[in-house]
Amino acid sequence: MKVWITSYSMTAGIREYDVPDDSVTDSGALFFRPSPDSFMDHVPAKHWHRDRESAIAAAEDMRQRKIKSVKKQLAKLEAMSF
């Protein structure tokens, strides 16, 4: 099964992996080994997607929320006076 991981999309981009079909738990989390010599990786249900389009939509939502947060921080900084 092909999956797209968006956990670190703001820093490392959207990652694509081929994982076994039984990698998904009952809670929707994903457990898989990214490479043969690595440890198991756990990805919560909201950070992995079965199709590229939904991964891109989720990453875009994360980007918009980050922009809003940074603008709020900037407004606070600009309002400061010493």
C-alpha contacts under 8 A as a table, 3 or more apart, distances in Angstrom:
res1	aa1	res2	aa2	distance
1	M	18	D	5.53
1	M	19	V	5.36
1	M	20	P	5.97
1	M	21	D	5.66
2	K	16	E	7.14
2	K	17	Y	5.75
2	K	18	D	4.45
2	K	19	V	6.24
2	K	50	R	6.55
2	K	51	D	7.84
3	V	16	E	5.81
3	V	17	Y	5.44
3	V	18	D	6.32
3	V	19	V	7.17
3	V	48	W	6.57
3	V	49	H	5.58
3	V	50	R	4.88
3	V	51	D	6.70
3	V	52	R	7.98
4	W	14	I	6.47
4	W	15	R	5.54
4	W	16	E	4.51
4	W	17	Y	6.42
4	W	48	W	5.56
4	W	49	H	5.14
4	W	50	R	6.46
4	W	51	D	6.81
4	W	52	R	6.36
4	W	55	A	6.19
5	I	8	Y	7.73
5	I	9	S	7.79
5	I	14	I	5.74
5	I	15	R	5.09
5	I	16	E	6.34
5	I	17	Y	7.84
5	I	43	V	7.80
5	I	47	H	5.84
5	I	48	W	4.45
5	I	49	H	6.51
5	I	55	A	7.24
6	T	9	S	4.84
6	T	13	G	7.23
6	T	14	I	5.12
6	T	15	R	6.80
6	T	47	H	5.11
6	T	48	W	6.01
6	T	49	H	7.96
6	T	55	A	6.40
6	T	58	A	7.36
6	T	59	A	6.29
7	S	14	I	7.92
7	S	43	V	7.50
7	S	47	H	5.14
7	S	48	W	7.48
8	Y	11	T	5.54
8	Y	12	A	5.52
8	Y	13	G	6.32
8	Y	14	I	7.14
9	S	12	A	5.36
9	S	13	G	3.87
9	S	14	I	4.90
9	S	15	R	7.75
9	S	59	A	6.17
10	M	13	G	6.03
10	M	59	A	7.51
10	M	62	M	7.64
10	M	63	R	6.97
12	A	15	R	7.89
14	I	55	A	7.39
14	I	56	I	7.80
14	I	59	A	7.68
17	Y	34	P	7.29
19	V	23	S	6.70
19	V	32	F	6.51
20	P	23	S	5.59
20	P	32	F	7.85
21	D	24	V	7.08
22	D	25	T	7.68
23	S	30	L	5.59
23	S	31	F	5.20
23	S	32	F	6.00
24	V	27	S	7.99
24	V	28	G	5.79
24	V	29	A	5.68
24	V	30	L	4.60
24	V	31	F	6.42
25	T	28	G	5.23
25	T	29	A	5.39
25	T	30	L	6.32
25	T	31	F	7.55
26	D	29	A	7.46
27	S	45	A	7.57
28	G	44	P	7.16
28	G	45	A	4.94
29	A	42	H	6.99
29	A	43	V	5.71
29	A	44	P	4.55
29	A	45	A	4.55
30	L	41	D	7.89
30	L	42	H	5.70
30	L	43	V	5.03
30	L	44	P	6.42
30	L	45	A	6.80
30	L	48	W	7.56
31	F	40	M	6.52
31	F	41	D	5.57
31	F	42	H	4.71
31	F	43	V	6.53
32	F	40	M	5.44
32	F	41	D	5.36
32	F	42	H	6.86
33	R	36	P	6.64
33	R	38	S	6.31
33	R	39	F	6.12
33	R	40	M	4.59
33	R	41	D	5.81
34	P	38	S	6.60
34	P	39	F	7.86
34	P	40	M	7.36
34	P	41	D	7.00
35	S	38	S	5.42
43	V	47	H	6.27
43	V	48	W	6.72
44	P	47	H	5.64
44	P	48	W	7.14
45	A	48	W	5.92
46	K	49	H	7.82
48	W	55	A	7.22
49	H	52	R	7.18
49	H	54	S	6.40
49	H	55	A	5.62
50	R	54	S	7.73
50	R	55	A	8.00
51	D	54	S	5.82
51	D	55	A	6.59
52	R	55	A	5.05
52	R	56	I	6.15
53	E	56	I	5.15
53	E	57	A	6.22
54	S	57	A	4.95
54	S	58	A	6.10
55	A	58	A	5.12
55	A	59	A	6.11
56	I	59	A	5.06
56	I	60	E	6.04
57	A	60	E	5.08
57	A	61	D	6.22
58	A	61	D	5.05
58	A	62	M	6.26
59	A	62	M	5.00
59	A	63	R	6.14
60	E	63	R	4.94
60	E	64	Q	6.20
61	D	64	Q	5.14
61	D	65	R	6.24
62	M	65	R	5.18
62	M	66	K	6.17
63	R	66	K	5.09
63	R	67	I	6.21
64	Q	67	I	5.10
64	Q	68	K	6.27
65	R	68	K	5.11
65	R	69	S	6.21
66	K	69	S	5.01
66	K	70	V	6.13
67	I	70	V	5.17
67	I	71	K	6.14
68	K	71	K	5.19
68	K	72	K	6.28
69	S	72	K	5.11
69	S	73	Q	6.29
70	V	73	Q	4.99
70	V	74	L	6.06
71	K	74	L	4.97
71	K	75	A	6.17
72	K	75	A	5.14
72	K	76	K	6.39
73	Q	76	K	5.14
73	Q	77	L	6.28
74	L	77	L	5.06
74	L	78	E	6.08
75	A	78	E	5.11
75	A	79	A	6.13
76	K	79	A	5.13
76	K	80	M	6.51
77	L	80	M	5.33
